[in-house]
Structures are given as structure tokens and as C-alpha cells.
Amino acid sequence: MMCEGTMKTLKIGDTVISKHGVAEILKIELCEKPGYKYGIDVKEIYVDLVDRCVFDLNNGHFAYGDQIDFVSV
């Protein structure tokens, strides 16, 4: 059964909060398993897959998916 509405996504250019502060996403890599550092480049990801991703941020840092929070606009 399909869920009503659309699934939430996170994409390049979105703003997130990490231990390094507020930043914009420059790159998303979807990894095979959580905690892996390298994966395939994607432009957008469903939020239920965020834990399997590594994000390059515009503040010079990267963060694993479990280290970020989404900023509501």
C-alpha cells in the first residue's frame, strides 16, 4: 500500500545542522552500509536512507547521515 502524500527528501543545496554548525549540502554519497565513507554520488535522497549517506558541506567539513539534523524553512 502506498503512503499518502510525498516522501520527504534531502538534496544538494539544502541546509542542515551538524556538529560543525549550520551548513549547506554540496555533495551526497549513498553508501552500501552506514558508517562507510565512500559511495555513489546522488543529487537527492529519501530521508529514510540518510543514515547510509556521507554529506560534504560548504563549511569545509563532511558529516555522516546520523550526524546531521534538517533545518525547517
PDB file of N, CA, C, O and CB in Angstrom:
ATOM      1  N   MET A   1       0.843  -1.183   0.000  1.00  0.00           N
ATOM      2  CA  MET A   1       0.000   0.000   0.000  1.00  0.00           C
ATOM      3  C   MET A   1       0.889   1.247   0.000  1.00  0.00           C
ATOM      4  O   MET A   1       1.835   1.337   0.783  1.00  0.00           O
ATOM      5  CB  MET A   1      -0.960  -0.002   1.226  1.00  0.00           C
ATOM      6  N   MET A   2       0.595   2.175  -0.850  1.00  0.00           N
ATOM      7  CA  MET A   2       1.370   3.409  -0.943  1.00  0.00           C
ATOM      8  C   MET A   2       0.958   4.376   0.153  1.00  0.00           C
ATOM      9  O   MET A   2      -0.208   4.423   0.547  1.00  0.00           O
ATOM     10  CB  MET A   2       1.194   4.060  -2.321  1.00  0.00           C
ATOM     11  N   CYS A   3       1.928   5.153   0.647  1.00  0.00           N
ATOM     12  CA  CYS A   3       1.650   6.175   1.637  1.00  0.00           C
ATOM     13  C   CYS A   3       1.013   7.375   0.947  1.00  0.00           C
ATOM     14  O   CYS A   3       1.327   7.679  -0.204  1.00  0.00           O
ATOM     15  CB  CYS A   3       2.939   6.586   2.389  1.00  0.00           C
ATOM     16  N   GLU A   4       0.127   8.045   1.652  1.00  0.00           N
ATOM     17  CA  GLU A   4      -0.461   9.253   1.094  1.00  0.00           C
ATOM     18  C   GLU A   4       0.556  10.378   1.146  1.00  0.00           C
ATOM     19  O   GLU A   4       1.366  10.449   2.070  1.00  0.00           O
ATOM     20  CB  GLU A   4      -1.747   9.643   1.850  1.00  0.00           C
ATOM     21  N   GLY A   5       0.514  11.268   0.143  1.00  0.00           N
ATOM     22  CA  GLY A   5       1.449  12.386   0.114  1.00  0.00           C
ATOM     23  C   GLY A   5       2.774  11.966  -0.483  1.00  0.00           C
ATOM     24  O   GLY A   5       2.908  10.867  -1.021  1.00  0.00           O
ATOM     25  N   THR A   6       3.741  12.842  -0.387  1.00  0.00           N
ATOM     26  CA  THR A   6       5.054  12.553  -0.946  1.00  0.00           C
ATOM     27  C   THR A   6       6.046  12.257   0.165  1.00  0.00           C
ATOM     28  O   THR A   6       5.893  12.714   1.298  1.00  0.00           O
ATOM     29  CB  THR A   6       5.547  13.722  -1.806  1.00  0.00           C
ATOM     30  N   MET A   7       7.062  11.486  -0.183  1.00  0.00           N
ATOM     31  CA  MET A   7       8.105  11.182   0.793  1.00  0.00           C
ATOM     32  C   MET A   7       9.064  12.360   0.872  1.00  0.00           C
ATOM     33  O   MET A   7       9.368  12.986  -0.143  1.00  0.00           O
ATOM     34  CB  MET A   7       8.863   9.874   0.420  1.00  0.00           C
ATOM     35  N   LYS A   8       9.539  12.661   2.069  1.00  0.00           N
ATOM     36  CA  LYS A   8      10.469  13.765   2.298  1.00  0.00           C
ATOM     37  C   LYS A   8      11.837  13.386   1.766  1.00  0.00           C
ATOM     38  O   LYS A   8      12.298  12.257   1.934  1.00  0.00           O
ATOM     39  CB  LYS A   8      10.548  14.125   3.802  1.00  0.00           C
ATOM     40  N   THR A   9      12.481  14.355   1.120  1.00  0.00           N
ATOM     41  CA  THR A   9      13.822  14.130   0.593  1.00  0.00           C
ATOM     42  C   THR A   9      14.772  15.206   1.093  1.00  0.00           C
ATOM     43  O   THR A   9      14.354  16.253   1.587  1.00  0.00           O
ATOM     44  CB  THR A   9      13.804  14.103  -0.942  1.00  0.00           C
ATOM     45  N   LEU A  10      16.039  14.927   0.954  1.00  0.00           N
ATOM     46  CA  LEU A  10      17.115  15.860   1.267  1.00  0.00           C
ATOM     47  C   LEU A  10      17.972  15.942   0.010  1.00  0.00           C
ATOM     48  O   LEU A  10      18.331  14.912  -0.561  1.00  0.00           O
ATOM     49  CB  LEU A  10      17.962  15.401   2.539  1.00  0.00           C
ATOM     50  N   LYS A  11      18.305  17.166  -0.430  1.00  0.00           N
ATOM     51  CA  LYS A  11      19.010  17.313  -1.698  1.00  0.00           C
ATOM     52  C   LYS A  11      20.157  18.299  -1.591  1.00  0.00           C
ATOM     53  O   LYS A  11      20.268  19.047  -0.619  1.00  0.00           O
ATOM     54  CB  LYS A  11      18.053  17.754  -2.783  1.00  0.00           C
ATOM     55  N   ILE A  12      21.009  18.287  -2.610  1.00  0.00           N
ATOM     56  CA  ILE A  12      22.112  19.238  -2.674  1.00  0.00           C
ATOM     57  C   ILE A  12      21.533  20.647  -2.619  1.00  0.00           C
ATOM     58  O   ILE A  12      20.549  20.956  -3.292  1.00  0.00           O
ATOM     59  CB  ILE A  12      22.968  19.030  -3.966  1.00  0.00           C
ATOM     60  N   GLY A  13      22.156  21.493  -1.811  1.00  0.00           N
ATOM     61  CA  GLY A  13      21.678  22.854  -1.637  1.00  0.00           C
ATOM     62  C   GLY A  13      20.829  23.047  -0.395  1.00  0.00           C
ATOM     63  O   GLY A  13      20.621  24.181   0.035  1.00  0.00           O
ATOM     64  N   ASP A  14      20.327  21.951   0.200  1.00  0.00           N
ATOM     65  CA  ASP A  14      19.550  22.054   1.436  1.00  0.00           C
ATOM     66  C   ASP A  14      20.465  22.430   2.597  1.00  0.00           C
ATOM     67  O   ASP A  14      21.663  22.146   2.576  1.00  0.00           O
ATOM     68  CB  ASP A  14      18.815  20.725   1.735  1.00  0.00           C
ATOM     69  N   THR A  15      19.888  23.066   3.601  1.00  0.00           N
ATOM     70  CA  THR A  15      20.629  23.475   4.791  1.00  0.00           C
ATOM     71  C   THR A  15      20.423  22.448   5.895  1.00  0.00           C
ATOM     72  O   THR A  15      19.300  22.008   6.143  1.00  0.00           O
ATOM     73  CB  THR A  15      20.185  24.882   5.265  1.00  0.00           C
ATOM     74  N   VAL A  16      21.515  22.068   6.558  1.00  0.00           N
ATOM     75  CA  VAL A  16      21.487  21.107   7.659  1.00  0.00           C
ATOM     76  C   VAL A  16      22.307  21.642   8.827  1.00  0.00           C
ATOM     77  O   VAL A  16      23.063  22.603   8.690  1.00  0.00           O
ATOM     78  CB  VAL A  16      22.026  19.727   7.202  1.00  0.00           C
ATOM     79  N   ILE A  17      22.139  20.998   9.975  1.00  0.00           N
ATOM     80  CA  ILE A  17      22.922  21.321  11.165  1.00  0.00           C
ATOM     81  C   ILE A  17      23.751  20.094  11.527  1.00  0.00           C
ATOM     82  O   ILE A  17      23.227  18.984  11.617  1.00  0.00           O
ATOM     83  CB  ILE A  17      21.999  21.757  12.360  1.00  0.00           C
ATOM     84  N   SER A  18      25.042  20.301  11.734  1.00  0.00           N
ATOM     85  CA  SER A  18      25.918  19.215  12.175  1.00  0.00           C
ATOM     86  C   SER A  18      26.733  19.712  13.363  1.00  0.00           C
ATOM     87  O   SER A  18      26.537  20.834  13.831  1.00  0.00           O
ATOM     88  CB  SER A  18      26.854  18.725  11.013  1.00  0.00           C
ATOM     89  N   LYS A  19      27.644  18.879  13.848  1.00  0.00           N
ATOM     90  CA  LYS A  19      28.495  19.291  14.969  1.00  0.00           C
ATOM     91  C   LYS A  19      29.414  20.438  14.575  1.00  0.00           C
ATOM     92  O   LYS A  19      30.033  21.070  15.430  1.00  0.00           O
ATOM     93  CB  LYS A  19      29.324  18.109  15.471  1.00  0.00           C
ATOM     94  N   HIS A  20      29.500  20.703  13.264  1.00  0.00           N
ATOM     95  CA  HIS A  20      30.324  21.803  12.765  1.00  0.00           C
ATOM     96  C   HIS A  20      29.498  23.063  12.499  1.00  0.00           C
ATOM     97  O   HIS A  20      30.019  24.043  11.966  1.00  0.00           O
ATOM     98  CB  HIS A  20      31.043  21.379  11.491  1.00  0.00           C
ATOM     99  N   GLY A  21      28.237  23.042  12.861  1.00  0.00           N
ATOM    100  CA  GLY A  21      27.375  24.202  12.690  1.00  0.00           C
ATOM    101  C   GLY A  21      26.413  24.060  11.518  1.00  0.00           C
ATOM    102  O   GLY A  21      26.276  22.984  10.936  1.00  0.00           O
ATOM    103  N   VAL A  22      25.755  25.152  11.183  1.00  0.00           N
ATOM    104  CA  VAL A  22      24.800  25.182  10.084  1.00  0.00           C
ATOM    105  C   VAL A  22      25.568  25.262   8.765  1.00  0.00           C
ATOM    106  O   VAL A  22      26.508  26.046   8.632  1.00  0.00           O
ATOM    107  CB  VAL A  22      23.815  26.381  10.230  1.00  0.00           C
ATOM    108  N   ALA A  23      25.162  24.448   7.796  1.00  0.00           N
ATOM    109  CA  ALA A  23      25.863  24.411   6.515  1.00  0.00           C
ATOM    110  C   ALA A  23      24.918  23.956   5.415  1.00  0.00           C
ATOM    111  O   ALA A  23      23.841  23.417   5.667  1.00  0.00           O
ATOM    112  CB  ALA A  23      27.089  23.482   6.587  1.00  0.00           C
ATOM    113  N   GLU A  24      25.360  24.191   4.190  1.00  0.00           N
ATOM    114  CA  GLU A  24      24.621  23.763   3.011  1.00  0.00           C
ATOM    115  C   GLU A  24      25.274  22.505   2.448  1.00  0.00           C
ATOM    116  O   GLU A  24      26.496  22.362   2.487  1.00  0.00           O
ATOM    117  CB  GLU A  24      24.571  24.892   1.941  1.00  0.00           C
ATOM    118  N   ILE A  25      24.459  21.600   1.927  1.00  0.00           N
ATOM    119  CA  ILE A  25      24.971  20.361   1.342  1.00  0.00           C
ATOM    120  C   ILE A  25      25.545  20.632  -0.040  1.00  0.00           C
ATOM    121  O   ILE A  25      24.868  21.187  -0.906  1.00  0.00           O
ATOM    122  CB  ILE A  25      23.862  19.293   1.262  1.00  0.00           C
ATOM    123  N   LEU A  26      26.812  20.232  -0.241  1.00  0.00           N
ATOM    124  CA  LEU A  26      27.463  20.363  -1.542  1.00  0.00           C
ATOM    125  C   LEU A  26      27.453  19.052  -2.322  1.00  0.00           C
ATOM    126  O   LEU A  26      27.396  19.053  -3.552  1.00  0.00           O
ATOM    127  CB  LEU A  26      28.893  20.843  -1.361  1.00  0.00           C
ATOM    128  N   LYS A  27      27.509  17.924  -1.593  1.00  0.00           N
ATOM    129  CA  LYS A  27      27.607  16.613  -2.233  1.00  0.00           C
ATOM    130  C   LYS A  27      26.992  15.571  -1.315  1.00  0.00           C
ATOM    131  O   LYS A  27      27.115  15.661  -0.094  1.00  0.00           O
ATOM    132  CB  LYS A  27      29.087  16.255  -2.563  1.00  0.00           C
ATOM    133  N   ILE A  28      26.328  14.579  -1.905  1.00  0.00           N
ATOM    134  CA  ILE A  28      25.756  13.456  -1.158  1.00  0.00           C
ATOM    135  C   ILE A  28      26.278  12.172  -1.774  1.00  0.00           C
ATOM    136  O   ILE A  28      26.219  11.992  -2.991  1.00  0.00           O
ATOM    137  CB  ILE A  28      24.185  13.491  -1.171  1.00  0.00           C
ATOM    138  N   GLU A  29      26.791  11.277  -0.936  1.00  0.00           N
ATOM    139  CA  GLU A  29      27.209   9.953  -1.391  1.00  0.00           C
ATOM    140  C   GLU A  29      26.388   8.904  -0.656  1.00  0.00           C
ATOM    141  O   GLU A  29      26.397   8.852   0.574  1.00  0.00           O
ATOM    142  CB  GLU A  29      28.736   9.729  -1.156  1.00  0.00           C
ATOM    143  N   LEU A  30      25.681   8.073  -1.403  1.00  0.00           N
ATOM    144  CA  LEU A  30      24.921   6.960  -0.848  1.00  0.00           C
ATOM    145  C   LEU A  30      25.844   5.762  -0.743  1.00  0.00           C
ATOM    146  O   LEU A  30      26.371   5.285  -1.748  1.00  0.00           O
ATOM    147  CB  LEU A  30      23.671   6.631  -1.720  1.00  0.00           C
ATOM    148  N   CYS A  31      26.038   5.275   0.473  1.00  0.00           N
ATOM    149  CA  CYS A  31      26.982   4.178   0.734  1.00  0.00           C
ATOM    150  C   CYS A  31      26.252   2.852   0.893  1.00  0.00           C
ATOM    151  O   CYS A  31      25.044   2.814   1.127  1.00  0.00           O
ATOM    152  CB  CYS A  31      27.813   4.471   1.993  1.00  0.00           C
ATOM    153  N   GLU A  32      26.997   1.781   0.763  1.00  0.00           N
ATOM    154  CA  GLU A  32      26.426   0.442   0.899  1.00  0.00           C
ATOM    155  C   GLU A  32      25.884   0.203   2.306  1.00  0.00           C
ATOM    156  O   GLU A  32      24.816  -0.386   2.478  1.00  0.00           O
ATOM    157  CB  GLU A  32      27.475  -0.616   0.559  1.00  0.00           C
ATOM    158  N   LYS A  33      26.630   0.667   3.310  1.00  0.00           N
ATOM    159  CA  LYS A  33      26.225   0.469   4.710  1.00  0.00           C
ATOM    160  C   LYS A  33      26.479   1.743   5.504  1.00  0.00           C
ATOM    161  O   LYS A  33      27.341   2.539   5.129  1.00  0.00           O
ATOM    162  CB  LYS A  33      26.989  -0.727   5.347  1.00  0.00           C
ATOM    163  N   PRO A  34      25.742   1.951   6.597  1.00  0.00           N
ATOM    164  CA  PRO A  34      26.007   3.110   7.458  1.00  0.00           C
ATOM    165  C   PRO A  34      27.441   3.097   7.968  1.00  0.00           C
ATOM    166  O   PRO A  34      27.972   2.043   8.316  1.00  0.00           O
ATOM    167  CB  PRO A  34      25.031   3.134   8.642  1.00  0.00           C
ATOM    168  N   GLY A  35      28.068   4.271   8.013  1.00  0.00           N
ATOM    169  CA  GLY A  35      29.426   4.388   8.514  1.00  0.00           C
ATOM    170  C   GLY A  35      30.499   4.301   7.445  1.00  0.00           C
ATOM    171  O   GLY A  35      31.651   4.659   7.692  1.00  0.00           O
ATOM    172  N   TYR A  36      30.136   3.827   6.251  1.00  0.00           N
ATOM    173  CA  TYR A  36      31.110   3.809   5.154  1.00  0.00           C
ATOM    174  C   TYR A  36      31.374   5.235   4.707  1.00  0.00           C
ATOM    175  O   TYR A  36      30.484   6.082   4.792  1.00  0.00           O
ATOM    176  CB  TYR A  36      30.603   2.943   3.961  1.00  0.00           C
ATOM    177  N   LYS A  37      32.576   5.516   4.234  1.00  0.00           N
ATOM    178  CA  LYS A  37      32.946   6.882   3.864  1.00  0.00           C
ATOM    179  C   LYS A  37      32.701   7.187   2.390  1.00  0.00           C
ATOM    180  O   LYS A  37      32.492   8.348   2.037  1.00  0.00           O
ATOM    181  CB  LYS A  37      34.396   7.122   4.191  1.00  0.00           C
ATOM    182  N   TYR A  38      32.720   6.190   1.531  1.00  0.00           N
ATOM    183  CA  TYR A  38      32.583   6.426   0.099  1.00  0.00           C
ATOM    184  C   TYR A  38      31.404   5.656  -0.475  1.00  0.00           C
ATOM    185  O   TYR A  38      31.115   4.534  -0.059  1.00  0.00           O
ATOM    186  CB  TYR A  38      33.865   6.039  -0.628  1.00  0.00           C
ATOM    187  N   GLY A  39      30.730   6.275  -1.434  1.00  0.00           N
ATOM    188  CA  GLY A  39      29.595   5.632  -2.076  1.00  0.00           C
ATOM    189  C   GLY A  39      29.383   6.219  -3.452  1.00  0.00           C
ATOM    190  O   GLY A  39      30.319   6.729  -4.067  1.00  0.00           O
ATOM    191  N   ILE A  40      28.168   6.150  -3.933  1.00  0.00           N
ATOM    192  CA  ILE A  40      27.847   6.705  -5.244  1.00  0.00           C
ATOM    193  C   ILE A  40      27.234   8.092  -5.062  1.00  0.00           C
ATOM    194  O   ILE A  40      26.451   8.323  -4.141  1.00  0.00           O
ATOM    195  CB  ILE A  40      26.876   5.768  -6.025  1.00  0.00           C
ATOM    196  N   ASP A  41      27.602   9.008  -5.951  1.00  0.00           N
ATOM    197  CA  ASP A  41      27.078  10.372  -5.892  1.00  0.00           C
ATOM    198  C   ASP A  41      25.606  10.377  -6.282  1.00  0.00           C
ATOM    199  O   ASP A  41      25.208   9.781  -7.283  1.00  0.00           O
ATOM    200  CB  ASP A  41      27.886  11.314  -6.816  1.00  0.00           C
ATOM    201  N   VAL A  42      24.807  11.063  -5.468  1.00  0.00           N
ATOM    202  CA  VAL A  42      23.391  11.273  -5.768  1.00  0.00           C
ATOM    203  C   VAL A  42      23.068  12.743  -5.545  1.00  0.00           C
ATOM    204  O   VAL A  42      23.755  13.422  -4.782  1.00  0.00           O
ATOM    205  CB  VAL A  42      22.477  10.358  -4.886  1.00  0.00           C
ATOM    206  N   LYS A  43      22.038  13.232  -6.199  1.00  0.00           N
ATOM    207  CA  LYS A  43      21.634  14.628  -6.045  1.00  0.00           C
ATOM    208  C   LYS A  43      20.567  14.797  -4.982  1.00  0.00           C
ATOM    209  O   LYS A  43      20.389  15.886  -4.434  1.00  0.00           O
ATOM    210  CB  LYS A  43      21.131  15.174  -7.361  1.00  0.00           C
ATOM    211  N   GLU A  44      19.851  13.706  -4.689  1.00  0.00           N
ATOM    212  CA  GLU A  44      18.744  13.770  -3.739  1.00  0.00           C
ATOM    213  C   GLU A  44      18.576  12.399  -3.105  1.00  0.00           C
ATOM    214  O   GLU A  44      18.853  11.382  -3.740  1.00  0.00           O
ATOM    215  CB  GLU A  44      17.423  14.230  -4.432  1.00  0.00           C
ATOM    216  N   ILE A  45      18.121  12.365  -1.845  1.00  0.00           N
ATOM    217  CA  ILE A  45      17.981  11.103  -1.128  1.00  0.00           C
ATOM    218  C   ILE A  45      16.728  11.156  -0.253  1.00  0.00           C
ATOM    219  O   ILE A  45      16.416  12.200   0.320  1.00  0.00           O
ATOM    220  CB  ILE A  45      19.244  10.808  -0.267  1.00  0.00           C
ATOM    221  N   TYR A  46      16.017  10.046  -0.151  1.00  0.00           N
ATOM    222  CA  TYR A  46      14.894   9.971   0.784  1.00  0.00           C
ATOM    223  C   TYR A  46      15.438   9.999   2.208  1.00  0.00           C
ATOM    224  O   TYR A  46      16.490   9.422   2.484  1.00  0.00           O
ATOM    225  CB  TYR A  46      14.040   8.686   0.539  1.00  0.00           C
ATOM    226  N   VAL A  47      14.729  10.664   3.106  1.00  0.00           N
ATOM    227  CA  VAL A  47      15.244  10.818   4.471  1.00  0.00           C
ATOM    228  C   VAL A  47      15.398   9.487   5.195  1.00  0.00           C
ATOM    229  O   VAL A  47      16.182   9.397   6.141  1.00  0.00           O
ATOM    230  CB  VAL A  47      14.329  11.720   5.267  1.00  0.00           C
ATOM    231  N   ASP A  48      14.677   8.456   4.781  1.00  0.00           N
ATOM    232  CA  ASP A  48      14.840   7.161   5.448  1.00  0.00           C
ATOM    233  C   ASP A  48      16.149   6.463   5.060  1.00  0.00           C
ATOM    234  O   ASP A  48      16.485   5.423   5.626  1.00  0.00           O
ATOM    235  CB  ASP A  48      13.660   6.257   5.114  1.00  0.00           C
ATOM    236  N   LEU A  49      16.889   7.031   4.097  1.00  0.00           N
ATOM    237  CA  LEU A  49      18.193   6.484   3.697  1.00  0.00           C
ATOM    238  C   LEU A  49      19.364   7.357   4.149  1.00  0.00           C
ATOM    239  O   LEU A  49      20.515   7.060   3.829  1.00  0.00           O
ATOM    240  CB  LEU A  49      18.242   6.318   2.189  1.00  0.00           C
ATOM    241  N   VAL A  50      19.084   8.418   4.880  1.00  0.00           N
ATOM    242  CA  VAL A  50      20.114   9.383   5.279  1.00  0.00           C
ATOM    243  C   VAL A  50      21.244   8.728   6.068  1.00  0.00           C
ATOM    244  O   VAL A  50      22.402   9.114   5.906  1.00  0.00           O
ATOM    245  CB  VAL A  50      19.491  10.497   6.107  1.00  0.00           C
ATOM    246  N   ASP A  51      20.941   7.760   6.907  1.00  0.00           N
ATOM    247  CA  ASP A  51      21.982   7.112   7.724  1.00  0.00           C
ATOM    248  C   ASP A  51      23.016   6.366   6.886  1.00  0.00           C
ATOM    249  O   ASP A  51      24.095   6.044   7.384  1.00  0.00           O
ATOM    250  CB  ASP A  51      21.342   6.146   8.702  1.00  0.00           C
ATOM    251  N   ARG A  52      22.705   6.089   5.626  1.00  0.00           N
ATOM    252  CA  ARG A  52      23.647   5.408   4.730  1.00  0.00           C
ATOM    253  C   ARG A  52      24.432   6.388   3.866  1.00  0.00           C
ATOM    254  O   ARG A  52      25.096   5.983   2.912  1.00  0.00           O
ATOM    255  CB  ARG A  52      22.902   4.427   3.839  1.00  0.00           C
ATOM    256  N   CYS A  53      24.358   7.680   4.198  1.00  0.00           N
ATOM    257  CA  CYS A  53      24.986   8.710   3.359  1.00  0.00           C
ATOM    258  C   CYS A  53      26.114   9.443   4.063  1.00  0.00           C
ATOM    259  O   CYS A  53      26.192   9.491   5.291  1.00  0.00           O
ATOM    260  CB  CYS A  53      23.951   9.708   2.911  1.00  0.00           C
ATOM    261  N   VAL A  54      26.989  10.015   3.236  1.00  0.00           N
ATOM    262  CA  VAL A  54      28.017  10.946   3.687  1.00  0.00           C
ATOM    263  C   VAL A  54      27.739  12.257   2.951  1.00  0.00           C
ATOM    264  O   VAL A  54      27.499  12.265   1.744  1.00  0.00           O
ATOM    265  CB  VAL A  54      29.495  10.399   3.404  1.00  0.00           C
ATOM    266  N   PHE A  55      27.775  13.363   3.696  1.00  0.00           N
ATOM    267  CA  PHE A  55      27.462  14.670   3.141  1.00  0.00           C
ATOM    268  C   PHE A  55      28.690  15.572   3.198  1.00  0.00           C
ATOM    269  O   PHE A  55      29.284  15.745   4.262  1.00  0.00           O
ATOM    270  CB  PHE A  55      26.286  15.312   3.894  1.00  0.00           C
ATOM    271  N   ASP A  56      29.072  16.146   2.060  1.00  0.00           N
ATOM    272  CA  ASP A  56      30.096  17.188   2.033  1.00  0.00           C
ATOM    273  C   ASP A  56      29.378  18.512   2.204  1.00  0.00           C
ATOM    274  O   ASP A  56      28.389  18.786   1.525  1.00  0.00           O
ATOM    275  CB  ASP A  56      30.940  17.154   0.700  1.00  0.00           C
ATOM    276  N   LEU A  57      29.887  19.338   3.124  1.00  0.00           N
ATOM    277  CA  LEU A  57      29.219  20.586   3.486  1.00  0.00           C
ATOM    278  C   LEU A  57      30.029  21.790   3.039  1.00  0.00           C
ATOM    279  O   LEU A  57      31.240  21.690   2.845  1.00  0.00           O
ATOM    280  CB  LEU A  57      28.981  20.647   4.990  1.00  0.00           C
ATOM    281  N   ASN A  58      29.366  22.928   2.877  1.00  0.00           N
ATOM    282  CA  ASN A  58      30.046  24.127   2.378  1.00  0.00           C
ATOM    283  C   ASN A  58      30.895  24.822   3.435  1.00  0.00           C
ATOM    284  O   ASN A  58      31.462  25.880   3.162  1.00  0.00           O
ATOM    285  CB  ASN A  58      29.032  25.096   1.842  1.00  0.00           C
ATOM    286  N   ASN A  59      30.996  24.256   4.628  1.00  0.00           N
ATOM    287  CA  ASN A  59      31.865  24.831   5.656  1.00  0.00           C
ATOM    288  C   ASN A  59      33.208  24.095   5.738  1.00  0.00           C
ATOM    289  O   ASN A  59      33.957  24.266   6.700  1.00  0.00           O
ATOM    290  CB  ASN A  59      31.164  24.793   7.019  1.00  0.00           C
ATOM    291  N   GLY A  60      33.505  23.274   4.723  1.00  0.00           N
ATOM    292  CA  GLY A  60      34.780  22.572   4.672  1.00  0.00           C
ATOM    293  C   GLY A  60      34.800  21.245   5.400  1.00  0.00           C
ATOM    294  O   GLY A  60      35.853  20.613   5.488  1.00  0.00           O
ATOM    295  N   HIS A  61      33.679  20.807   5.919  1.00  0.00           N
ATOM    296  CA  HIS A  61      33.603  19.553   6.668  1.00  0.00           C
ATOM    297  C   HIS A  61      32.707  18.567   5.932  1.00  0.00           C
ATOM    298  O   HIS A  61      32.023  18.922   4.973  1.00  0.00           O
ATOM    299  CB  HIS A  61      33.077  19.798   8.101  1.00  0.00           C
ATOM    300  N   PHE A  62      32.725  17.310   6.403  1.00  0.00           N
ATOM    301  CA  PHE A  62      31.766  16.319   5.950  1.00  0.00           C
ATOM    302  C   PHE A  62      31.075  15.769   7.177  1.00  0.00           C
ATOM    303  O   PHE A  62      31.577  15.906   8.292  1.00  0.00           O
ATOM    304  CB  PHE A  62      32.450  15.185   5.121  1.00  0.00           C
ATOM    305  N   ALA A  63      29.925  15.146   6.979  1.00  0.00           N
ATOM    306  CA  ALA A  63      29.190  14.551   8.093  1.00  0.00           C
ATOM    307  C   ALA A  63      28.503  13.284   7.616  1.00  0.00           C
ATOM    308  O   ALA A  63      28.010  13.219   6.490  1.00  0.00           O
ATOM    309  CB  ALA A  63      28.155  15.548   8.679  1.00  0.00           C
ATOM    310  N   TYR A  64      28.475  12.279   8.478  1.00  0.00           N
ATOM    311  CA  TYR A  64      27.681  11.084   8.221  1.00  0.00           C
ATOM    312  C   TYR A  64      26.214  11.422   8.472  1.00  0.00           C
ATOM    313  O   TYR A  64      25.896  12.371   9.190  1.00  0.00           O
ATOM    314  CB  TYR A  64      28.146   9.886   9.118  1.00  0.00           C
ATOM    315  N   GLY A  65      25.339  10.641   7.876  1.00  0.00           N
ATOM    316  CA  GLY A  65      23.909  10.913   7.976  1.00  0.00           C
ATOM    317  C   GLY A  65      23.373  10.971   9.387  1.00  0.00           C
ATOM    318  O   GLY A  65      22.450  11.735   9.669  1.00  0.00           O
ATOM    319  N   ASP A  66      23.941  10.168  10.288  1.00  0.00           N
ATOM    320  CA  ASP A  66      23.448  10.191  11.671  1.00  0.00           C
ATOM    321  C   ASP A  66      23.989  11.381  12.459  1.00  0.00           C
ATOM    322  O   ASP A  66      23.675  11.529  13.641  1.00  0.00           O
ATOM    323  CB  ASP A  66      23.823   8.899  12.379  1.00  0.00           C
ATOM    324  N   GLN A  67      24.794  12.228  11.826  1.00  0.00           N
ATOM    325  CA  GLN A  67      25.372  13.401  12.494  1.00  0.00           C
ATOM    326  C   GLN A  67      24.712  14.706  12.061  1.00  0.00           C
ATOM    327  O   GLN A  67      25.167  15.782  12.448  1.00  0.00           O
ATOM    328  CB  GLN A  67      26.862  13.473  12.218  1.00  0.00           C
ATOM    329  N   ILE A  68      23.642  14.629  11.258  1.00  0.00           N
ATOM    330  CA  ILE A  68      23.013  15.858  10.804  1.00  0.00           C
ATOM    331  C   ILE A  68      21.548  15.919  11.213  1.00  0.00           C
ATOM    332  O   ILE A  68      20.902  14.896  11.436  1.00  0.00           O
ATOM    333  CB  ILE A  68      23.139  15.985   9.298  1.00  0.00           C
ATOM    334  N   ASP A  69      21.050  17.127  11.304  1.00  0.00           N
ATOM    335  CA  ASP A  69      19.632  17.401  11.505  1.00  0.00           C
ATOM    336  C   ASP A  69      19.192  18.328  10.390  1.00  0.00           C
ATOM    337  O   ASP A  69      19.988  19.111   9.871  1.00  0.00           O
ATOM    338  CB  ASP A  69      19.351  18.030  12.918  1.00  0.00           C
ATOM    339  N   PHE A  70      17.929  18.237  10.025  1.00  0.00           N
ATOM    340  CA  PHE A  70      17.390  19.063   8.948  1.00  0.00           C
ATOM    341  C   PHE A  70      16.943  20.396   9.486  1.00  0.00           C
ATOM    342  O   PHE A  70      16.447  20.480  10.609  1.00  0.00           O
ATOM    343  CB  PHE A  70      16.228  18.361   8.250  1.00  0.00           C
ATOM    344  N   VAL A  71      17.110  21.435   8.707  1.00  0.00           N
ATOM    345  CA  VAL A  71      16.659  22.758   9.069  1.00  0.00           C
ATOM    346  C   VAL A  71      15.321  23.008   8.393  1.00  0.00           C
ATOM    347  O   VAL A  71      15.217  22.909   7.171  1.00  0.00           O
ATOM    348  CB  VAL A  71      17.700  23.834   8.673  1.00  0.00           C
ATOM    349  N   SER A  72      14.296  23.332   9.174  1.00  0.00           N
ATOM    350  CA  SER A  72      12.983  23.634   8.603  1.00  0.00           C
ATOM    351  C   SER A  72      12.967  25.041   8.065  1.00  0.00           C
ATOM    352  O   SER A  72      13.477  25.963   8.701  1.00  0.00           O
ATOM    353  CB  SER A  72      11.873  23.453   9.645  1.00  0.00           C
ATOM    354  N   VAL A  73      12.385  25.211   6.898  1.00  0.00           N
ATOM    355  CA  VAL A  73      12.306  26.532   6.286  1.00  0.00           C
ATOM    356  C   VAL A  73      10.887  27.027   6.352  1.00  0.00           C
ATOM    357  O   VAL A  73      10.595  28.129   5.889  1.00  0.00           O
ATOM    358  CB  VAL A  73      12.802  26.505   4.831  1.00  0.00           C
TER     359      VAL A  73
END
